[in-house]
């Protein structure tokens, strides 16, 4: 994934450290996105928890909102760098869930 981003940057002549750092940021968000998706799969959109008073309550999974924010940030980085979403080989269904 990162190599695809770096190759696109090189083809555009964007070799300064600034661009590499933005690509690194994108990769950070990509890893974070995968963790958020895993959390949503595990807990669901809402989950039960016990509050400080020992009462069972239903809470919204904050990962849902964080996933939306993370995706927006990733798309903004790609747009700012004038890059397309990297393509990776394989047909791994877990990447699409």
Secondary structure, 3 states (H helix, E strand, C coil): CHHHHHHHHHHCCCCCHHHHHHHHHHHHHHHHHHHHHHHHHHHCCEEEEECCCCCEEEEECHHHHHHHHHHHHHHHHHHHCCCCCCCCCCCCHHHHC
